[in-house]
Amino acid sequence: MVSGLDPADAATHSRRVLTLIVGTNRPGSNSRKVAKQVEEVYASLSVPLHVLDLAKLPPEIFSPASYGEKPKSFAPFADAILAAEGLIVVTPEYNGGMPGVLKYFIDMLKFPESFEQRPVCFVGLGAGMWGALRPVEQLQLIFGYRNAFLYPERVFLPKVNDLLDEQGRFTDPEIRERLQEQATGFVEFVERVKGVKLRGK
C-alpha cells in the first residue's frame, strides 16, 4: 500500500496505483475518517492506493497568482493525479454542494490531461439524509465535462455522524460491505478500460 507517502512518491512508484482524494481541508473531518476505511478496503484487495489529503495543500497555492503560475510546492499533488490509473473521490456536502477547496483543487490541475480518460468513482457523506448526493452529482458533471470515465456505482453515507463511533469507525458492517463492493468493481473497471493490472499477487 502506498498511502501516507509524500504526493511525489505516487508519481515515481514502480507499481500502478489508484489515488484517493480527501475532498476537504477541514481539520479532523469525517471525510478523512471515512477515507481511512476506504484505504483499508483497497489494501484488502492488494491494490496500491495513494492518498491526497487536501488538508495538506501548500498555503501558497491559494494565492491568486497561482492561476497564472503554480508554485513548485503544488507539483507533487498535480503529478500524483497524472500518475494515477484511477481516482477515488471522498467528498462531504457543504451548503448543498462540494467543498470550495475541492473545486479549487480541480481548477488548479493541468488541463486537459489530469482527468482525460481517467477512471473515477465517488464516495459521498453528509450530515443530512441524502449523503452528499448533490456534491457527487456536481462532481460527475465536472468529471464528465473533462472526459473522465465515470464508474456508475456510487456510495452515499447519510447522517454520517450516526454512522461513526468515537474512534471514527463504522458502526454498521453493511457500510464496509458497500465500500468493498464498490472497490472491487472499480478495480475491475480500471483494469478493463486502462488495460493494466492493479492487484498484487
N, C-alpha and C positions, 0 to 999 in steps of 0.2 A: 504494500500500500504506500502511496506517495503523499498522503495528506500530511499537513503540518510542516511541509518544507517551504523554503522561500519560493515565491512565484517563479523565479527564473529557473528553478530546478525542473519544473514541468516541461519547459521548452527544450531541455537538453537531455532529459531522461531517456534511456535506451528503449524502454517499453512504451507501447502506445497507451495513452491514458485518456480518461474522461476528466473533465473539470467541473467541479461543483461551485456555484456562485451563491454565497450567502448574501441575499439581496437587501441588506440594511446595514447601516453603521451604528445602530443603536447599541449602547453597552448592555451586556447581559441579556440580549434579545432571546425571545422564544425561537426565532428563526435559527439561531446558532445551536440551540439545544436540539431542535429537530434535525438540523444538518448533521450534527454529530451522530445521530442514529442512522441517518441515510448513509453516512460513511461506513458504519458498521455493516450495513446491508451489502454494500458493494464489496467490502472486504470478505464477507462470507461467500461471495461469488468469485473470489480471487481476481478481481478486476482492479487495476491500479486507478486510484482516484486522487486527484489533486484538488485542494480547496482554496478558493479565492474568497477571503472574508473582506467585505467592503469596509469593515471597521479598521482595516489595516492600510487603507489607501493613503498615500503620502499627502500631507496637507497642501503641498504646493500645486497639486492637480486641480484644486478648487480656485486657483487664480484665474480671472477672466483671460489672461494671456495664454492659457492652455488651449484655448480654441485655435490659436494660431500655431503654437509650437508646444508640444507636450514635454513636460520635464523628464529628464532621464530616469528619475525615480519611478515613473509610471511604466516604463518599458517592460519590466518583468510581468506586470499584470496584463498588458496587451499581448506580449509574447506567449503567455500561458494560454490565452484564448486561442491564438493561432496554432499552438502545438496540440490542442485537444482534438481528439477524434469526435467527441460529442460533448454537450453541455447539459448539466442538470441545474436548474434554477430553483432555489428555495426562496419564496417571496412572501412577506406578510402583506396585509392590507392596511394602508394608512389613508384615512379620509376618502375611502371609496376608490382607491387606486394603488398603484405600486409606489414604493418609497421614492422620493425625489432623487436620492443618491444612486439608486439602481438605474433610473433613466439617464442620469448624468454620466454614469459609468459607461453605459451603452453608447452615448453620444461621443465619448472620448476615444472609443476604439476605432481601429483602422477600418476604413470603408473602401470597397465592399467585402474584403476578404475575411473579416472577422466572423461573419455568420453565413457567408455564401456556401450553400450546400453542406452546412454543418448540422448534424442532428441535434435536437434539443428536446428535453422533457421538463415538466414543471411540477413542483410541489407548492401548494398554497396553504397558508394558515392565517386565521383571523380570529379575533375575539367574538365576532358575531356569528350568525347562524349559517352564513354562506361560505365560510372557509376560504376567503380570498378568491372567489370566483371572478370578481371584477378585475383585479390586477392580473390574474393569469390570462384572462381573455385579452386584456390590453397588450400583454407581452406577446401573445400569439399573433396579434395583428402586426406588431413591430417586427418580430422574427420572420413572419410570413412576407412582409414587405422587403426584408433583407434576404429573401430566398433561402432561408434555413429549411431543413427538413423537420417538420413538426411531428413528434411522436404523440399520438392521439390520447393515450391513457394518462390522464392527469390524476393527481391525488390532492384532495381538499381536506383540510383539517379545521372544521368549525369549532367555535368555542374552545380554542386551543388551551386556554388557562385551566380548563377542566380535564384536559387530556394528559397533562404532565404532572408528575409528583414533585416533591420538594427537591429531588436530585435532577429534575429535568428529564425524567424517563417517562415513556408512555405507560399509562395505567391500564390500557386495554391492548392485549396482544394482537387483536384483529388489525390494529393500525400498522403494526410491524409487518403483518402478513400482506397488507395492501402495498406497502412500500417495497416489499420483497417481490411481489408480483410485477409491480411497475419496473423495478430494476432489472429483473430477468428479461422482461420483454424489451426494455430499452437496449440492453446489451446486445440482444439478438438483432434488433433493428439496426443498430450502429454497425455491427459486423456485416450485416447483409448489404446495407446501402453504401458503406465505405469499402467493403471488400477487405477488411482487416480482422485480425484475431486479437481480442481483448483479454479473454480469460486465460489465466495461468494454468499450469499443469496441475 
